[in-house]
Amino acid sequence: MAFGEKKIKIIHRCRECGYESGKWLGRCPGCGAWESFIEEKPPNAGGASPLVLSEDERPLPLSASPDHDYARWPVGIEELDRVLGGGIVPGSVILIGGEPGIGKSTLLLHLLASLADQDKTALYVSGEESAHQIKLRAKRLNAVRDRVLLATINEVEKIIAMTEETRPALLAVDSVQTLVCADLASAPGTVSQVRDSSHKLLEMAKRRHIPVVLVGHVTKDGALAGPKLLEHMVDTVLYFEGDRSHAFRILRTVKNRFGSTNEIGVFEMKEEGLAEIKNPSEIFLAERPLNEPGSVVAPIMEGTRPILVEIQALVSPTNLGTARRTSLGADHQRLALLTAVLEKKGGFDMYGHDIFLNVAGGIRVDEPAADLGIVAALASSRRERPIAADTVLCGEVGLAGEVRAVGHIDIRVREAQRLGFTRIILPENNRERLPKGISLEVVGIRSLHELLHILFTEKNS
């Protein structure tokens, strides 16, 4: 090193969580990962020079800021438009995450083909597959279009230059973990590469008003791989959920600056690709066993969409010292709470029994409106008494055994009526506020005792 030359400081950064250290460490103090530190050289600061703001960079009053028409445009896939809030906003950055093989690239090809059918040019950049592999999958999905431009590179500077030259209606990158910045010496997929590459694409999207769709991998814990900052940078985060051995896929909104975060899209994976499920209630109830103990139908809300799901419960004596409590599709703590309420307020002996709860179809139920259905399924299985197949239950159950009102009750009731159910059991406060025009029988209850009396004592149960 020449005399007077400043020594370059090396930074060691954890590729899992971004923790910085002045020296290499075997285990990260931030996240506990082993062998995760990599070397990074800070960018050259150069000589300090006074900053001069241009006219476009000077702050303005909010009322004097220019107005732009950034009206969103539909992509042509109804379920995807639903989770996006009605379509894509120009200049937005969308991140789609999911497990390997779940269908992220398939959904992306369907999206690009739909845009091409609307005479919009789309640029598809892949750093994971060759052009031949992508062409084969596109043929199988019937997604080969002349307006879909394909490039298999991963240098982010070349991707931006290509976008500036072709000016597509949308840029799709698969995946963000393969991107590389030329001014960084670290390997693809590291924290610094993902962060800086995403930042450059974000800056380009806002400057040129070109929407960008990024595909991201997830970790073993189900979270998006890379720094958490990535989710904060983008405008919309979508998670593609489902079991690869199961036909149904659920596209869920986790973050959306331009719409609701409560919407979901439902797809079915077929040989020719993803097919939209526009009536998910009918699909989830198609294989429901009739007149079987422990099977109950409950209406839940996913954003503005009502969905009728089957809640299954199995209560059986245990041969072990400690009874098991297993829940799939519903919160485990909520199951424990409702089991305790049923035992304390309903007089059921649940202590020496294993309890298994399942929401059929891969749907996850997070709202308390399903409490009444869960309690009814548990009681039905425990007493070996089936609940009438034409009955739907909806309501929240409190610790005192009271049944509380829930929101959007009119939408839930009309969905049950549309699917042919003839009776719904719901909170009394909801029954009093129902609009006119409801043809099915509405039964209002105030407590858990009333529910058990109606289900197991009345003649029509």
C-alpha positions in Angstrom: 0.0 0.0 0.0 1.5 3.4 -1.0 2.3 6.0 1.6 -0.7 8.2 2.4 -3.2 5.8 0.8 -6.2 5.1 3.0 -6.7 1.5 4.0 -10.0 0.0 2.8 -12.1 -1.3 5.6 -13.6 -4.8 5.1 -17.1 -5.4 6.4 -18.3 -8.9 7.2 -22.1 -9.3 6.8 -24.5 -12.2 7.6 -26.2 -13.4 4.4 -29.2 -14.5 6.4 -30.1 -11.4 8.5 -27.7 -8.6 7.4 -25.8 -8.4 10.8 -22.5 -6.5 10.3 -19.2 -7.2 12.0 -15.7 -5.9 11.7 -14.3 -9.4 11.6 -15.4 -12.9 10.4 -17.5 -14.9 12.9 -18.4 -18.5 12.8 -21.9 -17.9 14.2 -24.1 -14.9 13.7 -25.0 -13.1 16.9 -28.1 -11.7 15.2 -29.9 -14.9 13.9 -27.7 -17.7 15.1 -26.8 -19.0 11.6 -23.5 -20.8 11.2 -20.9 -20.0 8.4 -23.1 -17.2 7.1 -20.6 -14.3 7.1 -19.3 -13.0 3.8 -16.8 -10.2 3.1 -18.0 -6.9 1.6 -16.1 -3.9 0.5 -17.8 -0.5 1.0 -18.3 1.6 -2.2 -15.6 4.2 -2.8 -16.8 7.4 -1.2 -14.6 9.6 -3.4 -13.9 13.3 -2.7 -16.5 15.2 -1.0 -18.3 17.8 -3.2 -21.1 20.2 -2.5 -24.5 18.9 -3.4 -26.7 21.0 -5.7 -30.4 20.3 -5.9 -32.0 20.5 -9.3 -35.4 22.1 -9.9 -37.1 18.7 -9.9 -35.5 17.7 -6.6 -36.6 20.8 -4.6 -39.4 20.2 -2.1 -42.9 21.5 -3.0 -46.1 21.9 -1.0 -48.2 18.8 -1.3 -51.0 20.9 -2.9 -48.6 22.1 -5.6 -47.2 18.6 -6.4 -48.0 17.5 -10.0 -50.9 15.2 -10.6 -50.5 12.1 -12.7 -53.0 9.6 -13.9 -51.7 6.3 -12.6 -54.9 4.4 -13.2 -54.4 0.7 -12.6 -55.0 -1.7 -15.5 -56.4 -5.2 -15.1 -54.1 -8.1 -16.0 -57.0 -10.2 -17.3 -56.8 -12.9 -14.6 -59.7 -12.2 -12.3 -58.2 -13.9 -9.2 -54.9 -12.1 -9.6 -56.7 -8.8 -10.1 -58.6 -9.4 -6.9 -55.5 -9.7 -4.7 -53.9 -6.7 -6.4 -56.9 -4.5 -5.6 -58.2 -4.3 -9.2 -55.1 -4.5 -11.3 -51.5 -3.3 -11.6 -50.5 0.3 -10.8 -47.9 1.7 -13.3 -44.5 2.0 -11.5 -45.4 -0.4 -8.8 -43.1 -3.3 -7.7 -44.7 -6.6 -6.8 -43.0 -9.4 -5.0 -44.4 -13.0 -5.3 -43.0 -15.5 -2.8 -43.6 -19.2 -2.3 -42.0 -22.6 -1.9 -40.2 -24.2 -4.8 -42.6 -25.9 -7.2 -45.7 -24.2 -5.9 -46.4 -22.5 -9.2 -44.8 -19.0 -9.1 -43.2 -19.3 -12.6 -46.4 -20.8 -13.9 -48.4 -17.9 -12.6 -45.9 -15.5 -14.1 -46.2 -17.0 -17.6 -50.0 -16.8 -17.4 -49.7 -13.2 -16.4 -47.4 -12.3 -19.3 -49.5 -14.1 -21.8 -52.6 -12.3 -20.6 -50.9 -9.0 -21.0 -49.8 -9.9 -24.5 -53.4 -10.8 -25.4 -54.2 -7.1 -24.5 -51.5 -5.9 -27.0 -49.1 -5.1 -24.2 -45.4 -6.0 -24.5 -43.9 -7.8 -21.5 -40.2 -8.5 -20.7 -39.5 -11.7 -18.9 -36.0 -12.0 -17.4 -34.9 -15.4 -15.9 -31.6 -16.1 -14.2 -32.6 -19.7 -13.2 -33.6 -21.4 -16.4 -32.5 -21.5 -20.0 -34.6 -20.1 -22.8 -35.3 -23.7 -24.0 -36.7 -24.7 -20.6 -38.9 -21.7 -20.5 -40.2 -22.2 -24.0 -41.1 -25.8 -23.2 -43.1 -24.8 -20.2 -44.8 -21.9 -22.1 -45.9 -24.4 -24.8 -47.4 -26.7 -22.2 -49.3 -23.7 -20.7 -50.3 -22.3 -24.1 -48.5 -19.1 -23.1 -46.2 -18.6 -26.1 -46.8 -15.0 -27.4 -44.8 -12.8 -29.7 -45.2 -9.8 -27.4 -43.5 -11.7 -24.5 -39.8 -10.9 -24.8 -37.4 -13.3 -23.1 -33.9 -12.8 -21.7 -31.8 -15.2 -19.6 -29.4 -12.9 -17.8 -28.9 -11.9 -14.2 -26.8 -8.7 -14.3 -29.2 -6.0 -13.0 -27.4 -3.2 -15.0 -28.1 -5.1 -18.2 -31.7 -5.7 -17.2 -32.2 -2.0 -16.6 -30.6 -1.1 -19.9 -32.7 -3.7 -21.8 -35.8 -2.3 -20.1 -34.9 1.2 -21.1 -34.4 0.1 -24.7 -37.6 -2.0 -25.1 -39.9 0.0 -22.8 -42.2 -2.9 -22.0 -45.5 -2.5 -20.3 -44.2 -4.8 -17.5 -40.9 -6.3 -16.4 -40.9 -9.7 -14.7 -37.7 -11.1 -13.0 -37.4 -14.7 -11.9 -35.9 -14.7 -9.4 -34.6 -11.8 -7.3 -32.1 -14.1 -5.6 -30.2 -14.6 -8.9 -29.6 -10.9 -9.5 -26.0 -9.5 -9.5 -24.8 -6.0 -9.2 -21.5 -5.3 -11.0 -20.2 -3.0 -8.3 -20.5 -5.7 -5.6 -18.0 -8.6 -5.1 -20.4 -10.9 -3.2 -22.1 -13.9 -4.6 -25.7 -13.9 -6.0 -28.4 -14.4 -3.3 -26.4 -12.6 -0.6 -28.0 -9.9 1.5 -26.1 -7.1 -0.2 -26.9 -8.4 -3.8 -30.6 -8.8 -3.2 -30.9 -5.4 -1.5 -28.9 -3.4 -4.0 -30.4 -5.1 -7.1 -33.9 -4.6 -5.8 -33.2 -1.0 -5.1 -32.0 -0.3 -8.6 -35.0 -2.0 -10.1 -37.3 -0.1 -7.8 -35.7 3.2 -8.8 -36.1 2.4 -12.5 -39.7 1.4 -12.0 -40.6 4.7 -10.3 -38.7 6.7 -12.8 -40.1 5.1 -15.9 -43.5 4.1 -14.5 -42.9 0.5 -15.6 -44.4 -2.1 -13.1 -41.9 -4.8 -12.0 -42.8 -8.2 -10.8 -40.2 -10.0 -8.8 -40.2 -13.7 -7.9 -38.7 -14.6 -4.5 -37.8 -17.8 -2.8 -38.8 -18.6 0.8 -36.7 -20.1 3.6 -37.5 -23.3 5.5 -39.5 -21.2 8.0 -41.8 -20.0 5.2 -40.4 -16.4 5.1 -39.1 -14.7 2.0 -35.4 -15.3 1.6 -33.1 -12.3 1.8 -33.2 -9.2 4.0 -36.5 -8.2 5.5 -35.8 -4.8 4.0 -36.9 -6.3 0.6 -40.5 -6.6 1.8 -40.4 -3.0 3.0 -39.0 -1.7 -0.3 -41.7 -3.2 -2.7 -45.2 -2.0 -3.0 -47.0 -5.3 -2.9 -46.1 -8.7 -1.4 -48.0 -11.8 -2.5 -47.6 -15.3 -1.0 -48.4 -18.3 -3.1 -49.5 -21.0 -0.6 -50.5 -24.6 -0.9 -49.3 -28.2 -0.7 -47.5 -29.3 -3.9 -49.4 -32.7 -3.5 -52.7 -30.8 -3.3 -54.4 -29.4 -6.4 -55.5 -26.0 -4.9 -53.3 -23.0 -4.6 -54.0 -19.8 -2.7 -52.5 -16.4 -3.6 -52.6 -14.3 -0.5 -51.8 -10.5 -0.1 -49.5 -9.7 2.8 -48.8 -6.1 1.9 -50.5 -3.8 -0.7 -50.0 -0.1 -0.8 -52.7 0.3 -3.4 -55.4 -2.0 -2.1 -56.6 -4.3 0.7 -54.4 -7.0 2.3 -57.3 -9.3 3.1 -58.1 -10.6 -0.4 -57.1 -14.1 -1.6 -57.1 -15.7 -5.0 -57.8 -19.4 -5.5 -56.4 -21.5 -8.3 -56.3 -25.2 -9.2 -53.1 -26.7 -10.6 -53.8 -28.7 -13.7 -51.7 -30.2 -16.5 -52.2 -27.1 -18.7 -51.4 -24.7 -15.8 -53.3 -22.8 -13.2 -57.1 -22.5 -13.5 -59.1 -19.9 -11.7 -61.6 -21.0 -9.0 -64.3 -18.4 -9.1 -66.6 -20.3 -6.7 -64.2 -21.7 -4.1 -67.1 -22.5 -1.7 -68.5 -25.1 -4.1 -65.0 -26.6 -4.5 -64.2 -26.9 -0.8 -67.6 -28.5 0.0 -67.7 -30.8 -3.0 -66.4 -33.9 -1.1 -68.0 -33.1 2.2 -69.3 -36.2 3.9 -73.0 -35.9 4.9 -74.5 -36.9 8.3 -71.0 -37.6 9.7 -70.2 -36.6 13.3 -67.6 -33.8 13.6 -68.3 -32.2 10.2 -69.6 -28.6 10.2 -69.9 -25.9 7.6 -68.9 -22.3 8.5 -68.9 -19.1 6.4 -65.6 -17.1 6.7 -64.5 -13.9 5.0 -61.4 -13.5 3.0 -61.4 -9.8 2.3 -64.6 -9.0 0.6 -65.2 -12.6 -0.5 -67.4 -15.0 1.6 -66.2 -18.6 1.5 -68.0 -21.6 3.0 -65.5 -24.1 4.5 -65.9 -27.5 6.1 -64.5 -27.8 9.6 -63.7 -31.3 10.7 -63.1 -32.5 14.3 -62.1 -35.8 15.7 -62.4 -36.4 19.4 -61.3 -39.9 20.6 -60.1 -41.4 23.9 -56.3 -41.3 24.4 -54.1 -44.2 25.4 -51.3 -41.8 26.5 -50.8 -39.9 29.7 -51.2 -36.5 28.0 -54.0 -35.9 25.4 -53.0 -34.5 22.0 -54.3 -31.2 20.6 -53.6 -30.9 16.8 -55.0 -28.2 14.5 -54.5 -27.8 10.8 -55.9 -24.7 9.2 -56.9 -23.0 12.5 -55.0 -21.4 15.3 -53.7 -24.0 17.9 -54.2 -21.6 20.8 -57.8 -20.9 19.6 -58.5 -24.6 19.6 -57.2 -24.9 23.2 -59.4 -21.9 24.3 -62.6 -23.3 22.7 -62.0 -26.8 24.1 -61.7 -25.3 27.6 -64.9 -23.3 27.1 -66.7 -26.4 25.9 -65.5 -28.4 28.9 -66.3 -25.7 31.5 -69.5 -24.2 30.2 -70.9 -27.0 28.1 -70.2 -29.9 30.6 -68.2 -32.0 28.1 -65.4 -34.3 29.4 -62.5 -33.4 27.0 -59.6 -34.0 29.4 -58.8 -37.7 28.5 -59.4 -37.3 24.8 -57.2 -36.6 21.8 -58.5 -33.7 19.7 -57.8 -33.2 16.0 -59.1 -30.2 14.0 -58.9 -29.7 10.3 -60.1 -27.1 7.9 -60.7 -29.0 4.6 -59.3 -27.7 1.3 -56.1 -26.1 2.6 -57.8 -22.9 3.7 -56.5 -21.2 6.9 -59.2 -19.7 9.2 -58.0 -16.8 11.3 -61.1 -15.0 12.2 -63.2 -15.6 15.4 -66.4 -16.0 13.3 -65.5 -19.7 12.9 -65.6 -20.3 16.7 -69.2 -21.5 16.6 -68.4 -24.0 13.9 -65.3 -25.3 15.7 -67.3 -25.7 19.0 -70.1 -27.5 17.2 -67.7 -29.8 15.4 -66.0 -30.8 18.7 -69.3 -31.4 20.4 -70.6 -33.4 17.5 -67.6 -35.7 17.4 -67.5 -36.1 21.2 -71.2 -37.2 21.3 -71.1 -39.1 18.0 -74.1 -37.0 16.9 -74.0 -35.6 13.4 -75.2 -32.0 12.6 -77.8 -31.6 9.9 -76.1 -31.3 6.5 -78.2 -28.2 5.6 -77.0 -26.2 8.6 -74.4 -23.5 8.7 -72.9 -22.0 11.9 -71.3 -18.6 12.4 -70.3 -16.6 15.5 -67.7 -15.8 18.0 -67.5 -17.6 21.4 -66.3 -15.9 24.5 -64.7 -17.3 27.6 -68.0 -17.0 29.5 -69.8 -19.1 27.0 -71.5 -16.2 25.4 -72.0 -16.0 21.6 -70.9 -12.6 20.1 -71.8 -10.9 16.9 -69.5 -10.9 13.9 -69.2 -8.6 10.9 -70.4 -8.9 7.3 -73.2 -11.3 8.4 -75.5 -10.4 5.5 -72.8 -11.4 2.9 -72.2 -14.7 4.8 -75.9 -15.5 5.0 -76.5 -14.8 1.3 -73.5 -17.0 0.3 -75.0 -19.9 2.4 -78.4 -19.3 0.8 -76.9 -19.3 -2.7 -75.3 -22.7 -2.1 -78.6 -24.3 -1.0 -78.3 -24.3 2.8 -81.7 -24.0 4.6 -80.7 -23.0 8.1 -78.0 -20.8 9.7 -77.2 -20.6 13.4 -75.7 -17.2 14.4 -75.6 -14.7 17.2 -78.9 -13.1 18.3 -77.5 -9.6 17.8 -76.7 -10.5 14.1 -80.1 -12.0 13.6 -81.8 -8.7 14.6 -79.8 -6.7 12.1 -80.3 -9.0 9.1 -81.9 -7.3 6.0 -85.1 -8.5 4.5 -85.1 -11.0 1.6 -83.4 -13.9 3.5 -85.2 -17.1 2.6 -83.4 -19.6 4.8 -84.2 -20.2 8.5 -82.2 -18.0 10.8 -81.7 -19.1 14.3 -80.3 -16.6 16.8 -78.5 -17.7 20.0 -76.9 -15.9 22.9 -74.9 -18.6 24.7 -73.2 -22.0 24.3 -76.1 -23.7 26.2 -78.6 -22.6 23.6 -76.3 -23.9 20.8 -76.0 -27.4 22.4 -79.8 -27.5 23.1 -80.6 -26.7 19.4 -78.0 -29.1 18.0 -78.6 -32.2 20.2 -82.0 -31.8 21.9 -84.4 -30.3 19.4 -86.1 -32.9 17.2 -85.0 -31.3 14.0 -81.3 -31.6 14.9 
